[in-house]
Amino acid sequence: MDLQQRINAFAKLGAFLSQFSNNGIQKKDAIEANDLFFDGFKHQIKLAKEHNGWFTETNVLFSIASWAHALTKVNLEQWVAPYQFSIIAPRTIGIIMAGNIPLVGFHDFLSVLISGHKVLVKQSSNDKHLLPFLAKYLEVVEPDFKGKITFTADKLAHFDAVIATGSDNTARYFEYYFKNHPSIIRKNRNSVAILTGNETKTQLEALSDDIFRYYGLGCRNVSKLFVPKAYNFDAFFNAIYQWHPVIHDSKYANNYDYNKAVYLMSEFDMLENGFLMLKEDQSYASPIATIFYEHYDTITDLEKKLTEDKDHIQCVVANGFSEVEIPFGETQNPQLWDYADNVDTVEFLLKI
């Protein structure tokens, strides 16, 4: 199977996924193997929602639609164009996936297969329904994928390299356990937004998507704001009000109530609007329903701080701060060439 076959297969998967979005689930004509998989995938979406309360239908469909948008032939060909695909003997690459948001490990899965390797997947128990079904779809539209995709519930064994995603604590275990193998080990990272006070209402409304999408559980969700001294949060609170229905989701509401009680009992100063709390804190990882904030004196000081803390930061959302910033509202719409932790996964895989 050559590279173009692999690209074509994933483009077919993208077309299949394009039938599922928050604008509606609608069966389309001319989707390969649709009669075999359409109804089954609707059932997998239902199972994912029932199994994990954070995987609401809205969140699952948003993730699926994002991948449908990414997996086009044009995007795939643009992504792989800079690389030299000259693998002589395919290796088996183990992937240990997180389960914080739907299909969070799909990019690693895609990268391994597009590179020509075999993949051995250990999924999180929180996100176990969607990917195996999509793997079956790939095997039907491109039979040469058969035998190259394996899922396991046990410890990884018989692999040549590994990509593992987890917390800072599990990363220490991964680094020890996989010390004799080529590896990418991902730790905790969070995303930040830089505000100046000159943002438009539209920009702040877009920022609310970066904060609340997936309930803030993703590493690309903004969990901290950097604001100038004496920043007035009124415009921010007004703009994010569009997300106020989130408080009606029981899991989110329970976290909001719990964290608010902790802050009140600890006599922490905070701002809140009934569905989000703002707390001044130097940490990057904020609890659910809470955003940390920190004041900065000058942009130069802030640039220095973020450079020093770069290993803790996934995305920087801003307007005119740096060349690598992400526009407001775009953190959950990465391109195929936007790599987690700025580690080029494909380059790693092609050098094994």
N, C-alpha and C positions, 0 to 999 in steps of 0.2 A: 504494500500500500504506500503510495507516494504522498507527498505533502498536499498536492492539489486534491486528492481523494479525501484527505482528512479535513481540509478546509470545506469542501463541498458537504461533507457529512454534518459538520457543525452548523453550516449555513442552513441546511435542512432542519436541524434541531431548532435554530432560531425562528424559522418560518412556522414550525409547529407551535413554539411557545407564544408566537404573536397572537394566537387565538385566545389567550388568557390575560386579562388586564382588569383594572378597576373600572374601565369604561364598559365592561361587559365580557362575558364568555360566549364566544360565537364561533361555531364550526365553519371553516372556510373550505372552498373547493381547491383542488390541486395541491393539497398538502400530502406529501408522501406518507403512507402507512397510517393515515388519519383514522380510518375505520377501526384499526387495531388498537389505537392508543388514546384517542380523544376522550372517550368516556372514562377510561381507566385513570387518566391523569386528573380528571375532575374528582374522582374518588380519592386519589392520593392527596389532593389539596384539602379535602374534607378530613382525611385522617391526620394530616399534619396539624390542622387546626385543633382537632380533638385531643391530640397527644400533647400539645404544648400550648398553654394558654396565651403565651406571648405571640404565637404565630396566628394572629387573626387573619381572616380571609383578605382583608385590605393589605396587610403587610406581606403575606405570601404572594398575592397577585402583583404587588408593586415590585417585588424582587424578580418574579418571573418576567414581567414586562420589561424590566431593565435589561435582563439577559437577552430577551427577544430583540431589543433595540441594538445591543452590542454584537450579536451573532449574525451579522450580515456578511455576505461574501466580500463586499468592499472593505468593511472594517477588519475582517480576518486577514485579508491579503495585505492591507496597510500595516497591520500589526507585525506580521512575520517577515515583511520585506527586508528589514535591516540584517536579518540573521542568515547564517550559512548552515543549512540543515544537511549534515553529512554524517549522520549516525550510522556506523557500520553494524554494530550489534546492539539492539535495544536492551536497555536495562529495566529492572523492576524498581519502581519508585514508590516507596510507602508514603502515604499522606495521613496524618492524624488531624482530623478536622475539628474546629470549634462548632458550637451549636447555638451561638447567641442570636443570629438572625437567619432567615431562610436562605438556604443554598450558599452560605457564607464561604464554603470551601470549593465552590465550583471553579473559580479561576485557577486554582492549583491543579484540579482535575483536568481542566481544559489544557493547561500549559504542558502537563506531562504527555497527554495524548497527542497534542499538536506537534510536539517535539519528536514523536516517533517511539516513545518508550511505552512500557507496560505500567499500569497503575494498580497499586494495592491500597485500598481505602479502608481506614478505620473511622467510621462516622461517630459523631457525638450522638448519644441516646436522645438528645433533644431535637435532632433534625435528621431523621432516618428514613423518611418516606419518599421524598421527592427525587433525590439523586439516583438511587438504584433503578427507578422507573425510567428516568431519562437515559440511563446507560443502556437499558434494553432497547430503547428507541434507536440509539446510535448503532447498536449491533444489527438491527433490522435494516436500516437505511444504508449501512456500510458493513457488510458481513465480515470484512477483514478485521474489524474491532473485536470479534469473538475471540476469547482467550487472552485478550489484552487488558480486560477490566475485571478486577476481583474485589469483593467486599469481604471484610472479616470483622467478627465481634471479639476476636482474641487479640493477644499481643502480636505486633507485627513480627513476621519471621520470613526469612528467605528474600531479602530485599537488598538492593545495592546502594540506595541513597534514600533520604527521608526529608519530607517537609512537614514540620509539626507546628501547630498553633495552639497556644494555651496561655495561662496566666504566668506571671513572673515566677510563682512557686513551681508550677509544672515545668516551666522552661529549664529550671535547674535539674530536674529529673531527666528531661529529654537530653540535655547536654551531656549528662553522665552516661545515660543508656545508649546513646547513639554516637559516642565519642570516636568510635572506630569507623564511622561511615560519613561520607559527604552529606552535609545537612544544611537546611535552612530552619532555624528555630526562631519562632516569633513569640514575643512577649507582649505584655500589656502596653497598649498605646491609646492615646486619646487625641481628640481634635479640638482646636481652639479657634476662636474668632476674635478679630481685632476691630474694635469700634473707636471712632474718633468723635462722634457726636454729630457728624455731618451726613450720616446715612439717610437715605430716603425711606419713606414708609414701605415702598416696594422691596427695597433691599432687606429691611428688617423683617418683613413678612416672609421673604425667602429664607432668611436665617432661621426662622421658626421651623421650617421643614428640616433643616440640618440638625436641629435640636430634638424634635419630637418623633421624626420618622423611626420606626422600629422601637418606639418608646425610649430612644436614646441608648439602646443596648449595643450598638455597633461601634467599632473603633473609629469609624469615619463620622460618627455623631459628635457634634460640638458639645463638650462637657464643661468648657471654661471660656469666660470672656475676659479680654484685656481691655480696660477702659481708662481714659484719662482721669486725672484728679477732678473731683466735683462733678463727675458725670451724672446726668439726670436720666434715670431709667424709665421715665414716664412714656416716652416714645417707644421704647422697647416693649414695655408691657402692653401698650395699645396695639402694637403690630402683631404680637404673638397671640392675641386673643382668639384668632381664628382657630387655634388648636384647643380651645377650652373643652370641647366634648371629650377629650382624652380622659378627663377625670371621671367619666361615667364607666370606664373600663375597670372592672373590679381589681385586677392585679395591680394596675397603675395606682388606683385610689388607695389601696392598702399600703403600698410603699410610700405614697405621699403622706398619709396619716401617720405612719410609723416614724418616718424621718422628721416630720414636723414636731411630733411629740418629743423625740430625742433632742432636737434643737431647743425646744422650749424648756425642757427640764434642765438642759445644760446651760441655759441662759445665753445662748449664742444670739448675736444680732443677725437678723435676716430680713429680707424683703420677700413678700409673697402675694399672689393674686388669686388664690383659691385653687390653682392647679399646677403652679410651679413656684419653687423657692429659689431665691438668690442668696448665696452666702459668700462672704469674703473669705477666701482660703487660698493658700499657695499651692495646694495639690492640684493635679490635673484630672484625676478620676473622681467624678462626683457621683453620689448615689442617684438612683432613679428619682425623678421628679425634683431634682435639685441641679442648679447650675452654679458652679463656683465663679467668682470673679476676682480680679486683681487689678490694682491701679498701676499705671506706668507714668513715669515723668516725661521721658522723651522717646521718640521712635527709635533713636539710636540705642538707647538703653534697652528697649524691648527687643530689638534685633539681636543684641548681644545675648540676652537671656534665652531667647528661643534657639539660638545657635548652640548655646551650652546645654540646653535641655532637648536637643533634637531627637535623642533616642527615646524620648517619652511621647513624642508628638507624631501623629499620623498625617493630619491635614491642618493647614493654616488658612482660615477663611478670612478674606480681607478685600479691600478695594484700593489698590495702589500701594500696597505694602512691600511686595517682593515679586520676583519673576515666577516663583513657584506657588504663589497663592492660588486658592480656589475661589471662584465667585460665590457670592451668597446664594444658597439654595442648591448647590451642585455637588455637595459631598457624597450623596448617595447615587450619583450618576457617573461613576468612573469609566474611563476608556479602557480598552483591553491592555493598553501600554502603561496604565497607571498601576504600578506594582506596590503591594503592601510593603511598608517599611522601607520603601525605595530600594528594594533588592530585586534585581532583574531575574525573575524566576526562569525564564526561557534561557538566558545566557548560562545560568547555573546548570540547567539540564543538558545543554549542548556540550558542556565541558566535562561531563562525568565520564 
